[in-house]
Amino acid sequence: MLIYPFDLDVNAGYPSRSSFVVKKQDSDVGYGVFSKKRIERGSMVARFTGHIVHTVVQHSLQINPTTHILDTHFAGYLLHSCNPNVCLDMIDFTIWALRDIEENETLTMDYSSTEDVLFKQFKCLCNSENCRHWISGRKERVNDEGMEYLESLKINQIRKTA
C-alpha cells in the first residue's frame, strides 16, 4: 500500500516509504501504520495531510466539530489503543511519540482523543492494562451493541471469580 502517492517534502516531516509501511496487521484488526525505524519519546513522528470533509467517514480525523481531514494513505490508518504510543496535533497536522517506539512497531492512537463521534463504535482488541473494551467517541454514549458486550464481560468476570 502506498504512503501518499503524490510528492510531499520528506524534509518537512512527511512520511516516506523508507521510514513507514502501511500494511494489514491481521484479519481482525486490518491495516495499520508500522515504523521501520526507532522513534524516541517526545519526537515528531510525521506530518500528515488529506482532504477536508464535513462529515465523519472511515479514516477521517476530526479537526473541529464540523470539519475532518480524510487521510487514506497514512494517519487514517493509525490503529487504536487505550495505551497509545502516539498522539495527534490536529492544529498543525503532526503526530508525536508518547513513548519510545521500536522498529516494526505499530503506531497507535486513542481514537477518543480526536473524535467526538466515531464512524463506527467497536470492540477493542488492544489488550492493554487500562483497556476500555469498547471504543466510542469522547462525546457519544456507548451504543446498544457495546452495552451488551461490556455486560457480557462483567458476567464472564463474575463466573471466573466464583
C-alpha positions as CSV (number, residue, x, y, z in Angstrom):
1,M,0.0,0.0,0.0
2,L,1.3,3.4,-0.9
3,I,2.1,6.2,1.6
4,Y,1.0,9.4,-0.2
5,P,1.1,8.6,-3.9
6,F,2.0,12.2,-4.6
7,D,5.1,14.2,-3.9
8,L,5.4,15.6,-0.4
9,D,8.5,17.1,1.2
10,V,10.1,14.4,3.3
11,N,12.5,17.0,4.8
12,A,9.4,18.9,6.2
13,G,8.5,15.7,8.1
14,Y,6.0,14.0,5.8
15,P,6.3,10.2,5.9
16,S,8.3,8.2,3.5
17,R,8.3,4.5,2.5
18,S,11.8,4.2,3.9
19,S,10.5,5.1,7.4
20,F,7.0,3.6,7.5
21,V,4.8,1.0,5.9
22,V,1.0,0.7,5.8
23,K,0.1,-3.0,5.8
24,K,-2.6,-5.4,7.0
25,Q,-1.9,-6.4,10.6
26,D,-4.4,-9.3,10.7
27,S,-7.9,-10.1,9.7
28,D,-9.4,-8.8,12.9
29,V,-7.6,-5.5,13.1
30,G,-7.0,-4.6,9.4
31,Y,-4.4,-2.1,8.1
32,G,-2.1,-0.2,10.3
33,V,1.0,2.0,10.1
34,F,4.3,0.4,11.1
35,S,7.5,2.2,11.8
36,K,10.6,1.0,10.0
37,K,12.9,2.8,12.5
38,R,13.2,3.5,16.2
39,I,11.4,6.8,17.3
40,E,12.3,8.5,20.5
41,R,9.7,9.6,23.0
42,G,8.7,13.3,22.5
43,S,9.8,13.5,18.9
44,M,7.7,14.3,15.9
45,V,6.8,11.1,14.1
46,A,5.5,12.6,10.9
47,R,3.2,15.3,9.4
48,F,0.0,14.2,7.7
49,T,-2.3,15.6,5.1
50,G,-5.6,14.7,3.3
51,H,-8.8,16.1,2.0
52,I,-11.1,18.3,4.1
53,V,-14.5,16.8,4.6
54,H,-17.5,17.9,6.6
55,T,-18.9,14.5,7.7
56,V,-17.4,11.7,9.7
57,V,-16.2,8.9,7.4
58,Q,-14.0,5.9,7.9
59,H,-10.3,7.0,8.2
60,S,-11.2,10.7,8.8
61,L,-9.8,12.6,11.8
62,Q,-11.7,15.4,13.5
63,I,-10.2,18.9,13.2
64,N,-13.2,20.6,14.9
65,P,-16.9,19.6,15.4
66,T,-17.8,20.3,11.8
67,T,-14.6,19.5,9.9
68,H,-12.5,16.4,9.4
69,I,-9.4,15.5,7.4
70,L,-9.6,12.4,5.4
71,D,-6.2,10.7,5.1
72,T,-6.5,7.3,3.3
73,H,-2.7,7.0,2.9
74,F,-1.2,7.4,6.4
75,A,-2.8,8.9,9.5
76,G,-6.2,7.5,8.7
77,Y,-4.6,4.0,9.2
78,L,-3.3,4.6,12.7
79,L,-4.7,1.9,14.9
80,H,-6.5,2.4,18.2
81,S,-5.0,1.5,21.6
82,C,-6.2,2.5,25.0
83,N,-2.5,2.8,25.8
84,P,-1.3,4.6,22.6
85,N,2.3,5.3,21.5
86,V,1.4,8.4,19.5
87,C,-0.8,11.5,19.8
88,L,-2.0,13.8,17.0
89,D,-1.9,17.6,17.0
90,M,-4.9,18.5,14.9
91,I,-3.9,22.1,14.6
92,D,-0.6,21.6,12.7
93,F,-1.3,18.0,11.5
94,T,1.6,16.3,13.2
95,I,2.0,13.0,15.0
96,W,4.1,12.9,18.2
97,A,5.7,9.9,20.1
98,L,4.3,9.5,23.6
99,R,6.9,6.9,24.4
100,D,9.8,5.2,22.6
101,I,8.6,3.3,19.5
102,E,10.7,0.4,18.3
103,E,11.4,-0.7,14.8
104,N,8.5,-2.7,13.3
105,E,6.1,-1.4,16.0
106,T,2.5,-0.4,15.1
107,L,1.7,3.2,15.6
108,T,-1.4,3.5,17.8
109,M,-3.5,6.4,19.0
110,D,-6.6,6.7,21.2
111,Y,-9.4,7.4,18.8
112,S,-11.4,9.2,21.5
113,S,-8.5,11.8,21.7
114,T,-9.6,13.3,18.4
115,E,-13.2,12.1,17.7
116,D,-16.4,13.3,19.3
117,V,-18.3,10.6,17.4
118,L,-16.7,7.7,15.7
119,F,-17.6,6.5,12.2
120,K,-18.4,3.1,13.9
121,Q,-18.0,2.0,17.5
122,F,-16.1,-1.2,18.0
123,K,-14.8,-3.9,20.4
124,C,-11.3,-3.0,21.5
125,L,-8.6,-5.6,20.9
126,C,-5.6,-3.7,22.4
127,N,-5.3,-5.8,25.5
128,S,-3.7,-3.0,27.4
129,E,-4.0,-2.9,31.2
130,N,-6.3,0.1,31.0
131,C,-8.3,-1.2,28.1
132,R,-11.9,0.2,27.9
133,H,-13.0,-2.8,25.9
134,W,-15.4,-0.8,23.8
135,I,-14.4,2.2,21.8
136,S,-16.7,5.2,21.2
137,G,-16.1,8.9,20.6
138,R,-15.5,11.2,23.5
139,K,-19.0,12.7,23.3
140,E,-21.1,9.8,22.4
141,R,-22.8,7.1,24.5
142,V,-21.8,3.5,24.1
143,N,-24.3,2.0,21.7
144,D,-26.6,-1.0,22.5
145,E,-24.1,-3.5,21.0
146,G,-21.4,-2.1,23.2
147,M,-23.5,-2.2,26.3
148,E,-24.3,-5.8,25.6
149,Y,-20.6,-6.6,25.1
150,L,-19.5,-4.8,28.2
151,E,-22.2,-6.6,30.2
152,S,-21.1,-10.0,28.9
153,L,-17.5,-9.2,30.1
154,K,-18.8,-8.4,33.6
155,I,-20.8,-11.7,33.7
156,N,-17.8,-13.7,32.5
157,Q,-15.5,-12.0,35.1
158,I,-18.0,-12.9,37.8
159,R,-18.1,-16.5,36.6
160,K,-14.3,-16.7,36.7
161,T,-14.1,-15.4,40.3
162,A,-17.0,-17.6,41.6
